[in-house]
Amino acid sequence: MLYMRPFVKLAHMNIHAGSTGIIFRLGSPPDNPNLMVAGSSVYGIGEPAQNTAYSLELLTEAFLLRKPTFDNLGFVLAFRKLMQDVIWEFDKAMEKQEHDNNSSKN
């Protein structure tokens, strides 16, 4: 899961000291990226949620496939389908949020 490391670094950018944390702000509204967010924000939640779902899928599969049985294989396939649906739903939620943000400005 080393290929997920850049996403973890991206999530920590605003917390840990570094020059990139000044330029890139997670949680800022798309129409005002220079806004410093204090506290929680609904903006940008989709991508970390998708990565969490993907990580849960990988961990569950690795755990269940240590002892491959027909039941475990069936559960892995069903869980994989569920996680794909979850990831798409988060994508749709992000698109709706962007659409609502753009329509509220007009």
N, CA, C and O of each residue as an XYZ file, in Angstrom:
424
protein
N       0.820     -1.195      0.000
C       0.000      0.000      0.000
C       0.863      1.258      0.000
O       0.398      2.335      0.376
N       2.102      1.122     -0.417
C       2.968      2.288     -0.488
C       2.505      3.290     -1.530
O       2.830      4.473     -1.429
N       1.752      2.843     -2.531
C       1.257      3.757     -3.552
C       0.206      4.721     -2.994
O      -0.128      5.705     -3.653
N      -0.316      4.463     -1.806
C      -1.268      5.377     -1.164
C      -0.553      6.464     -0.360
O      -1.197      7.391      0.132
N       0.755      6.361     -0.224
C       1.527      7.302      0.585
C       1.359      8.761      0.156
O       1.253      9.624      1.027
N       1.329      9.081     -1.149
C       1.120     10.485     -1.531
C      -0.208     11.053     -1.034
O      -0.295     12.240     -0.720
N      -1.239     10.216     -0.963
C      -2.529     10.689     -0.473
C      -2.466     10.991      1.021
O      -3.090     11.939      1.499
N      -1.712     10.181      1.750
C      -1.535     10.430      3.182
C      -0.764     11.726      3.387
O      -1.120     12.531      4.247
N       0.290     11.932      2.601
C       1.058     13.175      2.699
C       0.182     14.382      2.377
O       0.288     15.421      3.029
N      -0.680     14.245      1.373
C      -1.590     15.324      1.008
C      -2.524     15.663      2.161
O      -2.803     16.835      2.415
N      -3.003     14.649      2.852
C      -3.919     14.876      3.965
C      -3.234     15.586      5.133
O      -3.893     16.296      5.892
N      -1.931     15.406      5.284
C      -1.194     15.990      6.403
C      -0.588     17.353      6.080
O       0.001     17.992      6.951
N      -0.731     17.800      4.832
C      -0.071     19.016      4.394
C      -0.416     20.251      5.222
O       0.460     21.068      5.506
N      -1.662     20.392      5.605
C      -2.083     21.585      6.347
C      -1.702     21.523      7.819
O      -1.666     22.552      8.494
N      -1.421     20.345      8.313
C      -1.138     20.180      9.734
C       0.348     20.301     10.028
O       0.750     21.032     10.934
N       1.161     19.588      9.265
C       2.590     19.554      9.517
C       3.287     20.678      8.754
O       2.900     21.009      7.633
N       4.285     21.245      9.351
C       4.974     22.396      8.772
C       5.602     22.047      7.431
O       6.176     20.974      7.242
N       5.473     22.978      6.524
C       6.071     22.820      5.204
C       5.564     23.906      4.274
O       4.510     24.501      4.501
N       6.329     24.153      3.229
C       5.956     25.225      2.299
C       4.703     24.894      1.496
O       3.963     25.802      1.119
N       4.452     23.635      1.231
C       3.267     23.279      0.455
C       1.978     23.521      1.221
O       0.938     23.761      0.607
N       2.017     23.466      2.523
C       0.826     23.738      3.323
C       0.335     25.166      3.175
O      -0.842     25.448      3.401
N       1.227     26.063      2.799
C       0.843     27.459      2.576
C       0.094     27.603      1.262
O      -0.854     28.382      1.160
N       0.522     26.852      0.261
C      -0.042     26.974     -1.086
C      -1.332     26.185     -1.237
O      -2.304     26.688     -1.802
N      -1.351     24.970     -0.746
C      -2.485     24.065     -0.945
C      -3.237     23.882      0.355
O      -2.650     23.473      1.356
N      -4.521     24.176      0.356
C      -5.330     24.078      1.560
C      -6.488     23.104      1.359
O      -7.370     23.324      0.530
N      -6.464     22.038      2.128
C      -7.600     21.114      2.112
C      -8.758     21.734      2.875
O      -8.551     22.410      3.882
N      -9.959     21.509      2.408
C     -11.136     21.994      3.119
C     -11.554     23.388      2.740
O     -12.584     23.866      3.216
N     -10.789     24.065      1.895
C     -11.163     25.416      1.476
C     -12.241     25.346      0.404
O     -12.248     24.419     -0.405
N     -13.146     26.310      0.390
C     -14.150     26.337     -0.667
C     -13.487     26.509     -2.032
O     -12.494     27.228     -2.141
N     -14.012     25.867     -3.071
C     -13.388     25.957     -4.390
C     -13.333     27.382     -4.940
O     -12.416     27.720     -5.689
N     -14.292     28.209     -4.579
C     -14.308     29.579     -5.099
C     -13.406     30.521     -4.303
O     -13.196     31.660     -4.720
N     -12.869     30.070     -3.164
C     -11.983     30.898     -2.350
C     -10.877     30.025     -1.743
O     -10.884     29.754     -0.542
N      -9.916     29.582     -2.588
C      -8.904     28.645     -2.100
C      -7.927     29.255     -1.096
O      -7.213     28.518     -0.416
N      -7.881     30.577     -0.990
C      -6.952     31.212     -0.053
C      -7.530     31.355      1.349
O      -6.836     31.796      2.265
N      -8.790     30.988      1.521
C      -9.436     31.079      2.819
C      -8.804     30.080      3.784
O      -8.689     28.896      3.468
N      -8.399     30.551      4.944
C      -7.844     29.652      5.955
C      -8.995     29.077      6.776
O      -9.764     29.815      7.392
N      -9.099     27.778      6.774
C     -10.191     27.098      7.449
C      -9.788     26.819      8.890
O      -8.717     26.273      9.154
N     -10.653     27.198      9.808
C     -10.442     26.896     11.229
C     -11.541     25.936     11.649
O     -12.710     26.318     11.714
N     -11.185     24.718     11.928
C     -12.186     23.727     12.300
C     -12.539     22.825     11.129
O     -11.806     22.747     10.143
N     -13.653     22.158     11.250
C     -14.039     21.194     10.221
C     -14.635     21.900      9.005
O     -15.090     23.041      9.084
N     -14.619     21.193      7.884
C     -15.141     21.714      6.634
C     -15.740     20.571      5.839
O     -15.258     19.441      5.912
N     -16.789     20.857      5.081
C     -17.391     19.831      4.239
C     -16.722     19.772      2.876
O     -16.940     18.821      2.126
N     -15.914     20.765      2.542
C     -15.250     20.783      1.247
C     -14.076     19.821      1.229
O     -13.280     19.770      2.166
N     -13.982     19.067      0.156
C     -12.857     18.153     -0.016
C     -12.954     16.865      0.765
O     -11.953     16.163      0.904
N     -14.123     16.528      1.279
C     -14.262     15.314      2.079
C     -14.372     14.060      1.211
O     -14.107     12.951      1.676
N     -14.759     14.239     -0.040
C     -14.998     13.092     -0.911
C     -13.777     12.255     -1.186
O     -13.840     11.029     -1.098
N     -12.659     12.886     -1.518
C     -11.458     12.127     -1.862
C     -10.907     11.331     -0.675
O     -10.590     10.153     -0.839
N     -10.782     11.931      0.512
C     -10.343     11.100      1.648
C     -11.340      9.977      1.962
O     -10.933      8.888      2.367
N     -12.620     10.231      1.781
C     -13.619      9.190      2.032
C     -13.470      8.059      1.025
O     -13.583      6.888      1.386
N     -13.217      8.402     -0.240
C     -12.996      7.370     -1.246
C     -11.750      6.554     -0.924
O     -11.763      5.329     -1.039
N     -10.684      7.220     -0.524
C      -9.452      6.509     -0.179
C      -9.635      5.617      1.047
O      -9.050      4.536      1.125
N     -10.445      6.070      2.000
C     -10.741      5.247      3.172
C     -11.504      3.993      2.771
O     -11.190      2.896      3.233
N     -12.507      4.154      1.912
C     -13.278      3.001      1.443
C     -12.378      2.025      0.692
O     -12.484      0.811      0.869
N     -11.499      2.556     -0.141
C     -10.578      1.705     -0.896
C      -9.632      0.957      0.047
O      -9.378     -0.233     -0.140
N      -9.117      1.648      1.049
C      -8.214      1.010      2.012
C      -8.936     -0.074      2.806
O      -8.376     -1.143      3.051
N     -10.172      0.196      3.208
C     -10.957     -0.818      3.919
C     -11.172     -2.050      3.053
O     -11.118     -3.182      3.536
N     -11.414     -1.817      1.773
C     -11.587     -2.940      0.849
C     -10.318     -3.781      0.786
O     -10.382     -5.007      0.882
N      -9.171     -3.139      0.628
C      -7.908     -3.876      0.534
C      -7.601     -4.647      1.815
O      -7.170     -5.799      1.766
N      -7.824     -4.008      2.956
C      -7.546     -4.677      4.230
C      -8.480     -5.854      4.464
O      -8.046     -6.911      4.921
N      -9.753     -5.679      4.157
C     -10.727     -6.759      4.341
C     -10.398     -7.934      3.435
O     -10.447     -9.089      3.859
N     -10.058     -7.628      2.166
C      -9.699     -8.696      1.242
C      -8.452     -9.446      1.716
O      -8.412    -10.676      1.684
N      -7.444     -8.707      2.151
C      -6.212     -9.350      2.610
C      -6.489    -10.246      3.817
O      -5.940    -11.343      3.922
N      -7.330     -9.778      4.710
C      -7.661    -10.555      5.904
C      -8.432    -11.826      5.542
O      -8.106    -12.913      6.018
N      -9.448    -11.683      4.701
C     -10.283    -12.834      4.375
C      -9.596    -13.830      3.455
O      -9.888    -15.025      3.505
N      -8.693    -13.353      2.622
C      -8.050    -14.262      1.680
C      -6.841    -14.986      2.276
O      -6.182    -15.770      1.593
N      -6.558    -14.720      3.544
C      -5.520    -15.509      4.217
C      -5.968    -16.960      4.338
O      -5.152    -17.882      4.326
N      -7.281    -17.144      4.455
C      -7.862    -18.486      4.499
C      -8.955    -18.537      3.433
O     -10.129    -18.334      3.740
N      -8.577    -18.805      2.188
C      -9.561    -18.749      1.105
C     -10.561    -19.910      1.147
O     -10.208    -21.068      0.922
N     -11.781    -19.576      1.433
C     -12.887    -20.530      1.346
C     -13.894    -19.949      0.363
O     -13.791    -18.785     -0.026
N     -14.856    -20.753     -0.034
C     -15.875    -20.239     -0.950
C     -16.672    -19.106     -0.316
O     -17.021    -18.136     -0.988
N     -16.958    -19.228      0.968
C     -17.680    -18.163      1.669
C     -16.867    -16.872      1.687
O     -17.395    -15.796      1.406
N     -15.584    -16.981      2.018
C     -14.734    -15.794      2.057
C     -14.594    -15.161      0.674
O     -14.647    -13.938      0.545
N     -14.417    -15.982     -0.355
C     -14.307    -15.454     -1.710
C     -15.592    -14.743     -2.129
O     -15.553    -13.678     -2.746
N     -16.728    -15.343     -1.788
C     -18.007    -14.706     -2.093
C     -18.166    -13.380     -1.371
O     -18.650    -12.402     -1.942
N     -17.753    -13.355     -0.109
C     -17.840    -12.115      0.653
C     -16.919    -11.048      0.071
O     -17.291     -9.876      0.000
N     -15.719    -11.450     -0.346
C     -14.766    -10.494     -0.930
C     -15.344     -9.891     -2.205
O     -15.261     -8.679     -2.408
N     -15.922    -10.715     -3.060
C     -16.508    -10.191     -4.299
C     -17.679     -9.257     -4.021
O     -17.814     -8.220     -4.671
N     -18.521     -9.619     -3.063
C     -19.652     -8.758     -2.711
C     -19.170     -7.460     -2.073
O     -19.706     -6.389     -2.357
N     -18.171     -7.554     -1.222
C     -17.640     -6.370     -0.551
C     -16.958     -5.446     -1.557
O     -17.056     -4.224     -1.448
N     -16.265     -6.032     -2.536
C     -15.628     -5.230     -3.582
C     -16.677     -4.435     -4.360
O     -16.475     -3.257     -4.654
N     -17.793     -5.079     -4.689
C     -18.876     -4.393     -5.407
C     -19.466     -3.278     -4.545
O     -19.731     -2.183     -5.041
N     -19.669     -3.551     -3.270
C     -20.201     -2.544     -2.351
C     -19.267     -1.342     -2.261
O     -19.725     -0.201     -2.303
N     -17.979     -1.582     -2.140
C     -17.014     -0.480     -2.026
C     -16.945      0.328     -3.319
O     -16.764      1.545     -3.268
N     -17.083     -0.315     -4.468
C     -17.133      0.430     -5.733
C     -18.343      1.350     -5.751
O     -18.250      2.496     -6.190
N     -19.479      0.850     -5.273
C     -20.680      1.687     -5.195
C     -20.482      2.848     -4.231
O     -20.904      3.970     -4.511
N     -19.844      2.584     -3.097
C     -19.581      3.640     -2.110
C     -18.686      4.712     -2.715
O     -18.942      5.904     -2.545
N     -17.641      4.298     -3.418
C     -16.721      5.253     -4.040
C     -17.443      6.104     -5.069
O     -17.215      7.311     -5.134
N     -18.313      5.502     -5.879
C     -19.085      6.278     -6.863
C     -20.050      7.236     -6.190
O     -20.251      8.350     -6.673
N     -20.649      6.825     -5.086
C     -21.572      7.708     -4.373
C     -20.841      8.931     -3.810
O     -21.366     10.043     -3.848
N     -19.635      8.722     -3.292
C     -18.855      9.872     -2.823
C     -18.508     10.796     -3.977
O     -18.500     12.016     -3.813
N     -18.222     10.229     -5.142
C     -17.932     11.040     -6.320
C     -19.156     11.871     -6.715
O     -19.034     13.057     -7.021
N     -20.325     11.248     -6.706
C     -21.556     11.983     -7.020
C     -21.831     13.072     -5.989
O     -22.295     14.157     -6.341
N     -21.550     12.790     -4.729
C     -21.762     13.794     -3.675
C     -20.840     14.991     -3.879
O     -21.255     16.132     -3.678
N     -19.585     14.740     -4.279
C     -18.662     15.847     -4.537
C     -19.137     16.681     -5.722
O     -19.075     17.910     -5.682
N     -19.614     16.012     -6.783
C     -20.124     16.741     -7.944
C     -21.339     17.583     -7.568
O     -21.462     18.723     -8.016
N     -22.232     17.039     -6.755
C     -23.413     17.783     -6.316
C     -22.998     18.984     -5.478
O     -23.563     20.068     -5.624
N     -22.027     18.802     -4.613
C     -21.551     19.900     -3.776
C     -20.969     21.015     -4.640
O     -21.235     22.192     -4.392
N     -20.173     20.654     -5.659
C     -19.609     21.657     -6.552
C     -20.703     22.356     -7.337
O     -20.657     23.572     -7.526
N     -21.695     21.587     -7.798
C     -22.816     22.175     -8.543
C     -23.608     23.141     -7.666
O     -23.950     24.244     -8.093
N     -23.896     22.713     -6.427
C     -24.639     23.571     -5.508
C     -23.847     24.842     -5.181
O     -24.427     25.920     -5.048
N     -22.534     24.715     -5.052
C     -21.678     25.856     -4.764
C     -21.687     26.832     -5.938
O     -21.763     28.044     -5.737
N     -21.609     26.310     -7.162
C     -21.606     27.167     -8.343
C     -22.962     27.817     -8.569
O     -23.019     28.978     -8.975
N     -24.059     27.101     -8.318
C     -25.385     27.666     -8.531
C     -25.749     28.691     -7.458
O     -26.546     29.592     -7.719
N     -25.183     28.571     -6.259
C     -25.482     29.535     -5.202
C     -24.775     30.867     -5.456
O     -25.207     31.903     -4.951
N     -23.679     30.846     -6.245
C     -22.983     32.088     -6.563
C     -23.728     32.886     -7.618
O     -23.606     34.110     -7.658
N     -24.507     32.217     -8.481
C     -25.215     32.907     -9.581
C     -26.525     33.477     -9.154
O     -27.228     34.081     -9.964
